[in-house]
Amino acid sequence: MSEPTFYEKIGGEQTFADLASHFYALVAIDPILRPMYPDNDLHGAGERLKMFLEQYWGGPTTYSEQRGHPRLRARHAGFHIDSAARDAWLRCMQSAVSEIECAPELKAELWSYMLEAAQFMVNQPDDVGGKEIKLV
């Protein structure tokens, strides 16, 4: 008998469906994130997030079967993602993760991934007063 996957340990499809639903309910009212989505695409975005996370954590491979390789940075390259967008995403995701009922170590592992993923997606420098910040 094989060891259960993280996907199974954390609650499977229902957990990731609830996570995506909670997250996108917050995105729908977030002034930074909401403009990044077409008016009619929040449900689709939620389904894609759910499928991606399920696959990443050892569940069904539906995401790749329907959409190909995740290529997260490439898929998000057209969006202006600076630290403000990252932080808004993390606020919404933290609320969604906090609602999951599971062992604390599973929640911590999931949250650690979300922190890394959010930072990985930043593709724009911060803009301060119309001027780009340059490190010397």
Secondary structure, 3 states (H helix, E strand, C coil): CCCCCHHHHHCHHHHHHHHHHHHHHHHCCCCCCHHHCCCCCHHHHHHHHHHHHHHHCCCCCHHHHHHCCCCHHHHHCCCCCCHHHHHHHHHHHHHHHHCCCCCHHHHHHHHHHHHHHHHHHCCCCCEECCEECCCC
